[in-house]
Amino acid sequence: MANTNLNPFDAKGLDYRWWSGSDGNIWANVEGYGVMNLGKGTYATQNVASRQGLDANKQIADPNAPANNPTVTNEYNYTTGTGSGSTSAPDRNMINIYDRQISDIKDNLGTIDKQIDNALAGVKSEYDTYKNEQQSQYNANKNEYDNSTKQNQQQLQTNRNIITNRASSGLRGLLRILGAMGAGGGSVARYEAPGMVTKQANQEYNNAGQTYAQNQSNLDTDWGNYQNQFENDKKKLEDWYNGQVKSKKQEIYEKGQSLLTDLVTALGNRAQYGGDFGGDISDAYSRLADYRNKVNRLGEFSKPNYTGITAVYNSPDLASYDTGNTNLTTAVAESTAGTSPLLTALRGLNKKKTNSPYGNNMEA
């Protein structure tokens, strides 16, 4: 727009008001530009205005004239104006609005770090709950495994005791029968009978040991599988936690970006009413760039889900070795001595066989 009377005034579609000042200048208050001095008038005011292209319908009385307004420089101020002249009431209102807006935005930006701390504290609390659930279940399963292992060991010892007691009892029974047969002092009683009882007992010991070993192998295999699944659950939980931390930070930094964008706009608007806000705007842009970089870096990481505990421990049933159902028994009673498998075997060692199984001709 021209600011002298040498060129026609062109408002370019903007609203304006003009007046003839007491200083002899033609003044115009133009939307978006504020108050402009259009120069001295060398002719009558109306001629000058016509020459400059001013609309007579938009002429107002000189707002600086004491009779019109002794305190306000221009009556028609536009909020985006940057013209010269003292600050009007509408100007002061907008300045207050933008100052308050800038202050509020800065206050919110000042809580970014606190927001992050609070968000991460919430994630940590949830993570600790999940972790405690995992550990509680692990401890319960570990107790079950330990108890099963102890039970298996106790069963082995019980079986050994039963075998030992039965062998001892059976041997005493055999010796009584052999003594009754007149072979109590012979080699059969001294060597063959104890040796055969010991052999049978050792076989039962081996069978019981194999049952114990198979039980423990099953327990250890299932426990090892569970531990692998448990470690996988722990890793899933750690991945979830790290993803949540990054997600919360990203979310809050994105809010910070939005606030900084609003701050730049508010500072720019406020600068139209005077004051040096270049440093504040520069700082806001720098911080905006920093937040943008953080959001981009955080966005490179995935956000895995955590569906809870999946590891399951199935403790196997323990097989029992029944020492009462052995094929070879040392249980001998006098009433059944003639049918005792062990006694029959011992009698087969007698090389001097006779027709009478109860003769005194067993090998001494």
Secondary structure, DSSP 8 states (H G I E B T S, - for coil): ---STTS----TT--EEEEE-TTSEEEEEETTTEEEEEEE-SS-HHHHHHHTT--GGGB---TTSTTT-SS-S-S---TT---SS---HHHHHHHHHHHHHHHHHHHHHTTHHHHHHHHHHHHHHHHHHHHHHHHHHHHHHHHHHHHHHHHHHHHHHHHHHHHHHHHHHHHHHHHHHHHHTT-TTSHIIIIIHHHHHHHHHHHHHHHHHHHHHHHHHHHHHHHHHHHHHHHHHHHHHHHHHHHHHHHHHHHHHHHHHHHHHHHHHHHHHHHTTSS--HHHHHHHHHHHHHHHHHHHHHTTS---------------------GGG-SS-----GGGGGG-HHHHHHHTT-SS--S-TT-S-S--
